[in-house]
Amino acid sequence: MNDRPLAGWTPPDVPTRRVLAGRYVRLEPLSVEHVAGLREAHLEDESNAMWTYLPVGPFDEAGYRAWVAANCGLADPLHFAVRMADGRLGGTLSLMRITPAAGTIETGWLTFAPRLQRTREATEAVYLLMKWAFEAGYRRFEWKCDATNIPSRRAAERFGLSFEGVFRQASVVKGRNRDTAWFATIDGEWPALCAAFEAWLRAENFDAKGLQIQSLRSLTAPILVSADPTRD
């Protein structure tokens, strides 16, 4: 069991409403000014699949504007709009369940429209939140999803977050049971994980058509660990 003393560790600061910029994407604190651009992106998802596992949505424009107005000023969840390389908005994501006393933080509320899904921008958006968290001094970065949400589970492991188990009957969402799958990475794994993201995001890792040469999964797979809590 890992019960080592934390000599010299102090709780990190809480995240604030600030822009996080990367090579391909900008994370902008969510505001009502983003609504029109986000609604344009949402309308690409004609089946509303992006809302299936979320406790809210899908929305009409008035409903989404009201939701953004009510939630964009929150400190937790702290929502960001994802500005893509071409200037368009592609979706949102957040930092949430922010617990500085334990050094834990989670990403959630991902609403990635089709234009953002499976892109370099989508991957970098998640990476920027991880990078901020660990550089701020957080010890643990979490990802939780409906246990039946297979794409989300695959994404978590692709990002290098290890599967830690399922909380059965954890909540009720839109009138149906939700078992919650837990994934996380910790500060001791971050240097290797950061190097994997940086290698994958290099322009040289993409061909003339924008297709990856080396997959992120191949870079992060060695970092994944067993969920066995008794491991050394």
C-alpha positions in Angstrom: 0.0 0.0 0.0 1.2 3.5 -0.8 1.0 5.3 2.5 4.2 7.4 2.3 4.4 10.7 4.2 4.0 13.8 2.1 6.8 15.9 3.4 6.8 19.4 2.0 3.6 19.0 0.0 1.1 21.8 0.3 -2.4 22.0 -1.2 -2.4 23.6 -4.6 -4.4 26.7 -5.7 -7.8 26.4 -7.2 -8.0 27.0 -10.9 -9.2 30.4 -12.0 -11.0 31.8 -15.1 -8.0 32.1 -17.5 -7.2 31.2 -21.0 -5.1 28.0 -21.5 -3.4 28.1 -24.9 -1.7 25.3 -26.8 -0.3 24.6 -30.2 -3.7 24.0 -31.9 -6.4 25.0 -29.4 -7.4 27.7 -26.9 -9.4 26.9 -23.8 -11.5 30.0 -23.0 -13.5 30.4 -19.8 -17.1 29.8 -20.9 -19.4 32.8 -21.3 -22.7 33.6 -23.0 -20.7 35.1 -25.8 -19.7 31.6 -26.8 -23.3 30.4 -27.2 -23.9 31.1 -30.9 -20.6 29.5 -31.9 -21.2 26.5 -29.7 -24.8 26.0 -30.9 -23.5 26.1 -34.5 -21.1 23.2 -33.6 -23.8 21.3 -31.7 -26.1 21.3 -34.7 -23.6 19.1 -36.5 -24.6 16.3 -34.1 -28.0 15.6 -35.7 -28.6 12.5 -33.5 -27.8 14.4 -30.3 -25.4 11.6 -29.4 -23.1 14.0 -27.5 -25.7 14.5 -24.8 -26.6 10.8 -24.2 -24.5 10.4 -21.0 -24.8 13.9 -19.7 -27.4 14.9 -17.0 -28.6 17.8 -19.2 -29.4 18.4 -22.9 -30.0 18.3 -25.7 -31.0 22.0 -25.8 -32.7 24.4 -28.1 -30.9 27.7 -28.4 -32.8 29.5 -25.6 -32.4 26.5 -23.3 -28.7 26.3 -24.0 -28.2 30.1 -23.5 -30.0 29.8 -20.1 -27.9 26.8 -19.1 -24.6 28.7 -20.0 -25.8 31.8 -18.2 -26.5 29.8 -15.1 -23.2 27.8 -15.2 -20.5 29.8 -16.8 -19.6 31.7 -13.6 -19.2 28.6 -11.4 -15.9 27.9 -9.8 -16.7 24.1 -9.8 -17.3 22.9 -12.4 -15.1 25.4 -14.1 -16.2 25.3 -17.8 -14.1 26.1 -20.8 -15.1 26.6 -24.4 -12.7 25.0 -26.9 -11.5 27.3 -29.7 -10.1 25.3 -32.6 -7.2 26.2 -34.8 -9.5 27.6 -37.5 -11.1 30.0 -35.0 -14.4 28.1 -34.7 -15.7 26.7 -31.4 -15.8 22.9 -31.1 -17.3 22.2 -27.7 -16.7 22.5 -24.0 -15.1 20.7 -21.1 -14.4 21.5 -17.5 -12.4 21.1 -14.4 -14.5 19.8 -11.5 -14.6 18.1 -8.1 -11.7 20.3 -7.3 -10.3 19.3 -3.9 -7.1 21.1 -3.1 -6.8 19.6 0.4 -6.4 16.2 -1.2 -4.7 17.4 -4.3 -7.4 15.8 -6.6 -9.1 17.2 -9.6 -11.3 15.8 -12.4 -12.2 16.7 -16.0 -15.8 16.3 -17.1 -18.7 17.8 -18.9 -17.1 17.1 -22.3 -19.4 18.2 -25.1 -17.3 17.8 -28.2 -19.2 18.4 -31.5 -18.3 16.3 -34.5 -16.0 19.0 -35.8 -13.8 18.5 -32.7 -14.1 14.8 -32.2 -11.0 12.7 -33.0 -8.9 15.7 -33.8 -5.5 17.0 -32.5 -7.5 19.9 -30.9 -9.6 17.5 -28.9 -6.6 15.7 -27.5 -4.7 18.9 -26.7 -7.8 20.3 -24.9 -7.6 17.4 -22.4 -3.8 17.6 -22.2 -4.0 21.3 -21.4 -6.2 20.6 -18.3 -3.9 17.8 -17.2 -0.8 20.0 -17.7 -2.3 22.9 -15.7 -3.4 20.6 -12.9 -0.1 18.8 -12.3 2.0 22.0 -12.8 -0.2 23.6 -10.2 0.6 20.9 -7.7 -2.3 18.5 -7.9 -1.5 14.9 -7.1 -4.3 13.1 -9.0 -6.3 13.8 -12.2 -9.5 11.9 -12.6 -11.9 10.9 -15.5 -15.2 9.4 -14.7 -17.9 8.2 -17.1 -21.0 6.1 -17.4 -19.7 2.5 -17.4 -21.6 1.8 -20.6 -20.0 4.7 -22.4 -17.4 2.7 -24.3 -16.0 5.6 -26.4 -15.3 7.6 -23.2 -13.6 4.6 -21.5 -11.4 4.1 -24.5 -10.6 7.8 -24.6 -9.5 7.8 -21.0 -7.1 5.0 -21.5 -5.8 6.5 -24.7 -5.0 9.6 -22.7 -3.0 7.5 -20.3 -5.5 7.3 -17.4 -5.6 3.9 -15.7 -8.9 2.1 -15.0 -9.5 1.9 -11.3 -12.9 0.2 -11.1 -16.7 0.7 -11.3 -19.0 2.2 -8.7 -22.2 0.3 -9.2 -25.5 2.2 -9.1 -23.6 5.4 -8.4 -26.3 7.7 -9.6 -29.5 8.1 -11.7 -29.2 10.1 -15.0 -32.2 11.0 -17.1 -34.3 8.3 -15.3 -31.8 5.5 -15.8 -29.2 3.8 -13.6 -25.6 4.9 -14.0 -22.7 2.7 -13.0 -19.6 4.9 -13.0 -16.2 3.8 -14.3 -13.2 5.5 -12.7 -9.9 6.4 -14.4 -7.0 8.4 -13.1 -3.4 9.3 -13.4 -1.1 10.6 -10.6 1.7 13.0 -10.3 4.4 10.3 -10.3 3.2 9.2 -13.8 2.9 12.7 -15.1 6.5 13.3 -16.5 6.2 10.2 -18.7 2.7 11.1 -19.7 3.5 14.7 -20.5 6.4 13.5 -22.7 4.0 11.1 -24.5 1.5 13.9 -25.2 4.3 16.3 -26.4 5.7 13.7 -28.7 2.3 12.9 -30.2 1.3 16.6 -30.6 4.5 17.5 -32.6 3.7 18.6 -36.1 6.2 16.0 -37.3 3.9 13.3 -36.0 1.3 14.1 -38.7 1.5 13.5 -42.4 0.5 15.9 -45.2 -3.2 14.8 -44.8 -3.1 15.4 -41.0 -3.1 11.7 -40.2 -1.1 10.6 -37.1 2.2 8.7 -37.7 2.5 7.3 -34.2 -0.6 6.8 -32.2 -1.1 8.4 -28.8 -2.2 5.0 -27.4 1.1 3.4 -28.3 2.9 6.2 -26.4 0.6 6.1 -23.3 0.1 2.3 -23.0 3.3 1.7 -21.1 2.2 4.2 -18.4 -1.1 2.5 -17.6 -1.1 0.6 -14.3 -3.1 -2.2 -12.7 -6.1 -1.2 -10.6 -4.9 -3.5 -7.9 -4.7 -1.3 -4.7 -2.2 -3.7 -3.1 0.5 -3.2 -5.8 3.9 -2.1 -4.6 
